[in-house]
Amino acid sequence: MQVLVRDNNIDQALRVLKKKMQREGILRELKQHSAYEKPSEKRKREAADAVRRARKLARKKAQREGLIPMPKPKERPARPRPAPALVATTSE
């Protein structure tokens, strides 16, 4: 995993790294491997994960079919664009 640091802004790079690790599930996996998990607890966790995935799939399907409303899109502030580089031309 790679994160670019721009303008020596370490805080922003750390935030991006944490978000990427959260999405990949690395933090959850580290937490699971930090201590022994009994087989019964593992089965219980996996069953709960399966229920969670099934509910999410059913919710997405219902949204596509129009049975429940789609979530409102999050408003993001507009990112400032860098100014285009000026090209000097000379006519001789």
C-alpha positions as CSV (number, residue, x, y, z in Angstrom):
1,M,0.0,0.0,0.0
2,Q,1.4,3.4,-0.9
3,V,0.4,6.9,0.1
4,L,1.9,10.0,-1.5
5,V,2.9,12.9,0.8
6,R,2.3,16.3,-0.7
7,D,3.8,19.5,0.5
8,N,5.2,17.7,3.6
9,N,1.6,17.3,4.9
10,I,2.1,14.2,7.1
11,D,-1.3,14.6,8.8
12,Q,-3.2,14.3,5.6
13,A,-1.1,11.4,4.4
14,L,-1.8,9.6,7.7
15,R,-5.6,10.2,7.3
16,V,-5.5,8.8,3.8
17,L,-3.5,5.7,4.9
18,K,-5.9,5.0,7.8
19,K,-8.8,5.3,5.4
20,K,-7.2,2.9,3.0
21,M,-6.4,0.4,5.7
22,Q,-9.9,0.6,7.0
23,R,-11.4,-0.1,3.6
24,E,-9.0,-3.1,3.1
25,G,-9.9,-4.6,6.5
26,I,-6.3,-4.7,7.6
27,L,-7.1,-3.1,11.0
28,R,-9.9,-5.7,11.7
29,E,-7.6,-8.5,10.7
30,L,-4.8,-7.3,13.0
31,K,-7.3,-7.1,15.8
32,Q,-8.4,-10.7,15.2
33,H,-4.9,-12.0,15.2
34,S,-3.9,-10.2,18.4
35,A,-5.4,-12.9,20.6
36,Y,-6.6,-16.5,20.2
37,E,-10.1,-16.9,18.9
38,K,-11.9,-20.0,20.0
39,P,-13.5,-22.0,17.2
40,S,-17.0,-21.4,18.6
41,E,-16.4,-17.6,18.6
42,K,-15.0,-17.8,15.1
43,R,-18.2,-19.6,13.9
44,K,-20.3,-17.0,15.7
45,R,-18.4,-14.1,14.1
46,E,-18.5,-15.6,10.6
47,A,-22.3,-16.3,10.9
48,A,-22.8,-12.6,12.0
49,D,-20.7,-11.4,9.0
50,A,-22.8,-13.6,6.7
51,V,-26.0,-12.1,8.1
52,R,-24.6,-8.6,7.7
53,R,-23.6,-9.3,4.1
54,A,-27.1,-10.8,3.3
55,R,-28.9,-7.8,4.8
56,K,-26.7,-5.4,2.9
57,L,-27.3,-7.3,-0.4
58,A,-31.1,-7.3,0.3
59,R,-31.1,-3.6,1.1
60,K,-29.2,-2.8,-2.1
61,K,-31.6,-5.0,-4.2
62,A,-34.6,-3.3,-2.6
63,Q,-33.1,0.1,-3.4
64,R,-32.5,-0.8,-7.1
65,E,-36.1,-2.1,-7.4
66,G,-37.5,1.1,-5.9
67,L,-39.0,-0.4,-2.8
68,I,-37.0,1.8,-0.4
69,P,-35.5,5.2,-1.3
70,M,-31.9,5.5,-2.4
71,P,-29.5,7.1,0.1
72,K,-29.0,10.8,-0.4
73,P,-25.6,11.6,-2.1
74,K,-23.1,13.2,0.2
75,E,-22.2,16.7,-0.7
76,R,-18.5,17.2,-1.1
77,P,-16.8,20.6,-1.1
78,A,-15.4,21.5,-4.5
79,R,-11.6,21.0,-4.6
80,P,-9.7,24.0,-5.9
81,R,-8.1,23.2,-9.2
82,P,-4.5,24.4,-9.9
83,A,-4.3,27.3,-12.4
84,P,-3.3,26.3,-15.9
85,A,0.3,26.9,-16.8
86,L,0.8,30.0,-18.9
87,V,2.6,29.4,-22.1
88,A,4.5,32.4,-23.5
89,T,4.5,32.5,-27.3
90,T,6.5,35.0,-29.3
91,S,5.7,36.0,-32.8
92,E,8.8,36.9,-34.8
